[in-house]
Amino acid sequence: MKRYSLLLSLGCLLLAQAFCLAQDSVAALKQKALAGDSSAQIQLGMKYAIAVPPNTYEALKWFRMAADGGSAQGQLHLGAMYDVKVSPQNPAEAVKWYTLAANQGLKDAQFRLAQMYDQGRGVPRDYSAAAQWYKKAALQGRSDAQYRLGEMYEKGSGVTQSYGDALKWYLAAANQGRPEAEFKVGHMYEMGLGIPKDKDEAMDWYQKSSQQGFPDAIDALKALNSQ
């Protein structure tokens, strides 16, 4: 499931700017790109990455041009190509480009890099490094990074176990509407983890999560109502 989510999110990343191509002809974009316009380079990379069939060679060419010019977005897109689009995939090369973009403060790259350390793809598995990069992305508001960081604090994976910190990050993600985080907040109120037990608060959070169809929350709400 996690692998599918990664592929889906990276696919969305490669689609994100495609609509911009309607504003410029390919010829005009190439002129701008060859003159060093990183935005045009990335748009061209997008065009070739999402073509049917995709032209991986051309996509890599334009993304690399942007990445080599120091564009954090170019580095992120190039990393994504090596991560899921090339055949065979090259996760080590993906890590290289994600790292460059992450070090420029790009939260999406910080999140991708955290996942690589978390899953041991392209680098040895390192939960401590994963937690550090998740935190950087979480502090910039990425709700999926906040949720995963909450999990790591709850379990003590790569960080000192702390229900209080777990609740903090689950709440940050829940307040952005992530149903799995809403469920986790409810669970922590129900069990009294990092917070005094509060059945009403637990039910409120389970209700929010269940309204989005999260199955664990639906089951938990039924169980609490039957008590």
C-alpha positions as CSV (number, residue, x, y, z in Angstrom):
1,M,0.0,0.0,0.0
2,K,2.8,2.4,0.9
3,R,4.5,1.7,-2.4
4,Y,1.3,2.4,-4.3
5,S,0.9,5.7,-2.4
6,L,4.4,6.7,-3.4
7,L,3.9,5.9,-7.0
8,L,0.6,7.8,-7.0
9,S,2.0,10.8,-5.3
10,L,5.0,10.9,-7.6
11,G,2.7,10.6,-10.6
12,C,0.8,13.6,-9.3
13,L,4.1,15.5,-9.0
14,L,4.9,14.8,-12.6
15,L,1.4,16.0,-13.7
16,A,1.3,19.1,-11.5
17,Q,2.5,21.7,-14.1
18,A,1.2,20.1,-17.3
19,F,-1.6,22.7,-17.7
20,C,1.0,25.4,-18.2
21,L,2.0,24.1,-21.6
22,A,-1.2,25.6,-23.1
23,Q,0.2,29.0,-22.6
24,D,3.4,28.5,-24.6
25,S,4.1,26.6,-27.7
26,V,6.7,23.9,-27.4
27,A,9.0,25.9,-29.7
28,A,8.8,29.0,-27.5
29,L,9.4,26.9,-24.5
30,K,12.5,25.3,-26.0
31,Q,13.8,28.8,-26.8
32,K,13.3,29.9,-23.2
33,A,14.7,26.6,-21.9
34,L,17.9,26.8,-24.0
35,A,18.3,30.4,-22.7
36,G,18.4,29.0,-19.2
37,D,14.8,29.5,-18.0
38,S,14.4,26.7,-15.4
39,S,10.6,27.0,-15.4
40,A,10.6,26.3,-19.2
41,Q,13.0,23.5,-18.7
42,I,10.8,21.9,-16.1
43,Q,7.7,22.4,-18.3
44,L,9.4,20.6,-21.2
45,G,10.4,17.8,-18.9
46,M,6.8,17.5,-17.8
47,K,5.6,17.4,-21.4
48,Y,7.8,14.5,-22.2
49,A,7.3,12.7,-18.9
50,I,3.5,12.5,-19.2
51,A,3.4,12.0,-23.0
52,V,1.7,8.8,-24.3
53,P,4.0,7.0,-24.6
54,P,6.4,9.0,-22.4
55,N,9.8,10.1,-23.8
56,T,12.0,9.4,-20.8
57,Y,15.2,10.5,-22.6
58,E,13.8,13.9,-23.4
59,A,12.2,14.3,-19.9
60,L,15.5,13.5,-18.2
61,K,17.4,15.8,-20.5
62,W,15.3,18.9,-19.6
63,F,14.9,18.1,-15.9
64,R,18.7,17.6,-15.7
65,M,19.2,20.9,-17.3
66,A,17.1,22.6,-14.7
67,A,18.7,20.5,-11.9
68,D,22.2,21.2,-13.0
69,G,21.4,24.9,-13.0
70,G,20.5,24.7,-9.3
71,S,16.7,24.6,-9.5
72,A,15.3,22.7,-6.5
73,Q,12.2,21.9,-8.5
74,G,14.3,20.5,-11.3
75,Q,16.3,18.4,-8.8
76,L,13.0,17.1,-7.3
77,H,11.6,16.1,-10.7
78,L,14.8,14.5,-11.8
79,G,14.9,12.5,-8.6
80,A,11.3,11.4,-9.2
81,M,12.2,10.2,-12.7
82,Y,15.0,8.0,-11.3
83,D,12.7,6.9,-8.5
84,V,9.8,5.6,-10.5
85,K,9.9,6.5,-14.2
86,V,13.1,5.1,-15.6
87,S,13.5,1.4,-16.3
88,P,15.3,0.0,-14.4
89,Q,14.6,2.3,-11.5
90,N,17.7,3.9,-9.9
91,P,16.8,4.8,-6.3
92,A,20.4,5.7,-5.4
93,E,20.4,8.4,-8.1
94,A,17.0,9.5,-6.9
95,V,18.4,10.0,-3.4
96,K,21.2,12.1,-4.8
97,W,18.8,14.6,-6.4
98,Y,16.3,14.5,-3.6
99,T,19.1,15.4,-1.2
100,L,20.2,18.4,-3.3
101,A,16.6,19.7,-3.4
102,A,15.9,18.9,0.2
103,N,19.0,20.9,1.3
104,Q,17.5,23.9,-0.5
105,G,14.5,23.6,1.8
106,L,12.0,22.1,-0.6
107,K,9.5,20.3,1.6
108,D,8.4,17.9,-1.1
109,A,12.0,16.8,-1.6
110,Q,12.5,16.5,2.2
111,F,9.5,14.2,2.4
112,R,10.7,12.1,-0.6
113,L,14.1,11.8,1.0
114,A,12.6,10.8,4.3
115,Q,10.7,8.1,2.6
116,M,13.8,6.7,1.0
117,Y,15.6,6.5,4.4
118,D,12.4,5.1,6.0
119,Q,12.1,2.3,3.4
120,G,15.8,1.7,2.8
121,R,15.5,2.6,-0.9
122,G,18.8,3.9,-2.5
123,V,20.3,4.2,1.0
124,P,20.6,1.9,4.0
125,R,17.4,2.0,6.1
126,D,17.9,4.7,8.7
127,Y,14.9,5.7,10.8
128,S,16.8,8.4,12.6
129,A,17.6,10.2,9.3
130,A,14.1,9.6,8.1
131,A,12.7,11.2,11.2
132,Q,14.9,14.2,10.7
133,W,13.8,14.8,7.1
134,Y,10.1,14.1,8.0
135,K,10.4,16.8,10.7
136,K,11.8,19.4,8.2
137,A,8.9,18.7,5.9
138,A,6.4,18.6,8.8
139,L,7.5,22.0,10.0
140,Q,6.7,23.3,6.6
141,G,3.2,21.9,6.8
142,R,3.3,18.6,4.9
143,S,0.5,16.7,6.5
144,D,1.8,13.2,5.4
145,A,5.1,14.0,7.0
146,Q,3.4,15.1,10.2
147,Y,1.4,11.9,10.3
148,R,4.4,9.7,9.7
149,L,6.4,11.6,12.3
150,G,3.6,11.0,14.8
151,E,3.9,7.3,14.1
152,M,7.6,7.4,14.7
153,Y,7.2,9.1,18.0
154,E,4.5,6.8,19.1
155,K,6.6,3.7,18.3
156,G,10.0,5.2,19.1
157,S,11.3,4.6,15.6
158,G,14.4,6.7,15.0
159,V,13.4,9.1,17.8
160,T,12.9,8.9,21.6
161,Q,9.5,7.4,22.2
162,S,7.1,10.1,23.3
163,Y,3.3,9.9,23.3
164,G,3.2,13.7,23.8
165,D,5.2,14.4,20.6
166,A,3.2,11.7,18.8
167,L,0.0,13.5,19.7
168,K,1.4,16.9,18.7
169,W,2.2,15.7,15.2
170,Y,-1.0,13.7,14.8
171,L,-3.0,16.8,15.7
172,A,-1.0,18.9,13.2
173,A,-2.0,16.4,10.4
174,A,-5.5,15.9,11.7
175,N,-6.1,19.6,11.7
176,Q,-5.4,19.5,8.0
177,G,-8.1,16.9,7.6
178,R,-6.1,13.7,7.2
179,P,-8.5,10.9,8.3
180,E,-5.8,8.5,9.5
181,A,-4.4,11.2,11.7
182,E,-7.9,12.0,13.0
183,F,-8.3,8.4,13.9
184,K,-4.9,8.4,15.7
185,V,-5.9,11.4,17.8
186,G,-9.1,9.7,18.7
187,H,-7.3,6.6,19.7
188,M,-4.9,8.5,21.9
189,Y,-7.8,10.2,23.7
190,E,-9.5,6.9,24.1
191,M,-6.4,5.2,25.5
192,G,-5.0,8.1,27.5
193,L,-1.7,8.2,25.5
194,G,0.0,11.5,26.0
195,I,-3.3,13.0,27.2
196,P,-5.8,12.2,29.9
197,K,-8.5,9.8,28.8
198,D,-11.5,11.5,27.3
199,K,-14.2,9.4,25.7
200,D,-16.1,12.4,24.3
201,E,-12.9,13.8,22.5
202,A,-12.2,10.3,21.2
203,M,-15.6,10.0,19.7
204,D,-15.4,13.5,18.2
205,W,-12.2,12.6,16.4
206,Y,-13.4,9.1,15.4
207,Q,-16.5,10.8,14.0
208,K,-14.4,13.2,11.9
209,S,-12.3,10.3,10.5
210,S,-15.3,8.0,9.9
211,Q,-17.0,10.8,7.9
212,Q,-14.2,10.4,5.5
213,G,-14.7,6.7,5.3
214,F,-11.6,5.6,7.3
215,P,-12.5,2.0,8.3
216,D,-10.6,1.8,11.6
217,A,-12.4,4.9,12.8
218,I,-15.8,3.5,11.8
219,D,-15.0,0.4,13.8
220,A,-13.7,2.3,16.8
221,L,-16.8,4.6,16.8
222,K,-19.1,1.6,16.8
223,A,-17.2,0.0,19.7
224,L,-17.3,3.2,21.8
225,N,-21.0,3.6,21.1
226,S,-21.7,0.1,22.3
227,Q,-20.1,0.6,25.6
